Amino acid sequence: MEKGREGRRVDATGRVASMIGVILIVLGVAGYLATGMASVTALIPAFLGIILFVAGWVGTRSEKARTPALVVSVLVAALGFFGSLRGLGDFATLISGGTVERPVATVAQMLTALLCLGFLTFVVRWVAGRRRRMG
């Protein structure tokens, strides 16, 4: 952890959760607009992103809330990852040149899965590194 502007320790996981949250919000809104606002389900990445952003923000603001915020972030990212995997078959079809019923949704699902997996990987590596440093 490094020192923040006010001298508080800043948790990298909170900042990363917030950044991933913002990206997911943009992805969800873009997907919703790209589909002609046809279905609210296109906003699922945005809903996940809002929760990740808030949890990350809370984790960077309060020492007491850091661990619960990290747990919420990990649970939301796991939910986003596993929930998005159902589109893997359609994504394989799409990248191999085939057609799928909802290509925008397929791409959004895979991007959501990759972003969530990236965050989960970051957290696992961060926790492992922290444990090594602490002995």
C-alpha atoms as one frame of an Amber mdcrd trajectory, in Angstrom:
protein
   0.000   0.000   0.000   1.137   3.523  -0.635   0.326   6.792   1.053  -2.531
   8.838  -0.364  -2.910  12.623  -0.504  -4.137  12.892   3.075  -1.429  10.560
   4.409  -3.788   7.580   4.544  -2.744   4.242   3.167  -4.305   3.686  -0.247
  -5.367   0.189  -1.208  -4.511  -0.712  -4.809  -7.373  -3.214  -4.994  -9.910
  -0.468  -4.342  -8.509   1.688  -7.112  -8.422  -1.221  -9.559 -11.987  -2.236
  -8.618 -13.140   1.321  -9.294 -11.343   1.447 -12.660 -12.791  -1.904 -13.761
 -16.176  -0.674 -12.549 -15.995   2.414 -14.750 -14.987   0.303 -17.766 -17.911
  -2.059 -17.137 -20.308   0.895 -16.838 -19.115   2.251 -20.184 -19.355  -1.235
 -21.728 -22.914  -1.720 -20.457 -24.144   1.671 -21.607 -22.418   1.291 -24.990
 -23.950  -2.164 -25.429 -27.370  -0.850 -24.492 -27.115   1.985 -27.001 -25.642
  -0.289 -29.710 -28.637  -2.601 -29.434 -31.045   0.291 -29.881 -32.006   0.195
 -26.189 -33.950  -2.959 -26.958 -33.236  -4.822 -23.739 -32.318  -3.808 -20.212
 -30.174  -6.951 -19.962 -27.582  -5.145 -22.082 -26.996  -2.997 -18.998 -25.893
  -5.949 -16.835 -22.190  -5.023 -17.200 -23.081  -1.484 -16.092 -24.904  -2.778
 -13.008 -21.891  -4.925 -12.112 -19.657  -1.932 -12.771 -21.633   0.340 -10.464
 -21.272  -2.139  -7.606 -17.555  -2.614  -8.299 -16.977   1.127  -8.510 -18.796
   1.838  -5.246 -17.080  -1.032  -3.433 -13.696   0.121  -4.686 -14.395   3.703
  -3.708 -15.560   2.695  -0.230 -12.494   0.487   0.176 -10.180   3.408  -0.525
 -12.006   5.770   1.829 -12.352   3.715   4.991  -9.811   1.489   6.725 -12.639
  -0.422   8.452 -14.535  -0.982   5.199 -11.515  -2.084   3.150 -11.892  -5.839
   3.702 -15.697  -5.988   3.325 -15.429  -3.825   0.196 -12.821  -6.187  -1.235
 -15.048  -9.191  -0.502 -17.995  -7.512  -2.260 -15.753  -6.661  -5.218 -14.511
 -10.237  -5.520 -18.025 -11.689  -5.264 -19.354  -9.296  -7.915 -16.399 -10.023
 -10.219 -16.879 -13.784  -9.762 -20.586 -13.412 -10.507 -19.772 -11.346 -13.592
 -17.176 -13.851 -14.782 -19.237 -16.991 -14.319 -22.442 -15.333 -15.491 -20.774
 -14.192 -18.700 -19.283 -17.569 -19.561 -22.571 -18.799 -20.971 -21.835 -16.702
 -24.063 -18.528 -18.486 -24.705 -20.008 -20.809 -27.349 -21.537 -17.908 -29.253
 -18.249 -16.014 -29.030 -16.365 -18.981 -30.500 -18.900 -19.082 -33.336 -18.561
 -15.342 -33.888 -14.757 -15.255 -34.056 -14.680 -18.258 -36.362 -16.726 -16.318
 -38.908 -20.167 -17.626 -38.036 -23.236 -15.640 -37.151 -25.009 -15.410 -33.828
 -28.403 -14.042 -32.887 -27.064 -11.180 -30.727 -23.449 -10.350 -31.655 -23.285
  -7.192 -29.507 -24.421  -9.151 -26.456 -21.906 -11.893 -27.220 -19.000  -9.459
 -27.401 -20.181  -7.640 -24.261 -20.391 -10.947 -22.375 -16.840 -11.888 -23.317
 -15.468  -8.450 -22.461 -17.280  -8.613 -19.123 -15.838 -12.073 -18.469 -12.310
 -10.917 -19.350 -12.508  -7.774 -17.225 -13.870  -9.689 -14.246 -11.281 -12.454
 -14.648  -8.545  -9.834 -14.876  -9.722  -8.262 -11.630  -9.953 -11.629  -9.885
  -6.438 -12.505 -11.047  -5.160  -9.148  -9.827  -6.710  -9.677  -6.380  -5.321
 -13.215  -6.035  -1.829 -12.006  -6.974  -2.140  -8.998  -4.673  -3.209 -11.140
  -1.706  -0.448 -13.682  -2.383   2.156 -10.915  -2.612   0.906  -9.312   0.564
   1.104 -12.608   2.427   4.689 -13.116   1.201   5.670  -9.636   2.356   4.055
 -10.095   5.754   5.716 -13.443   6.291
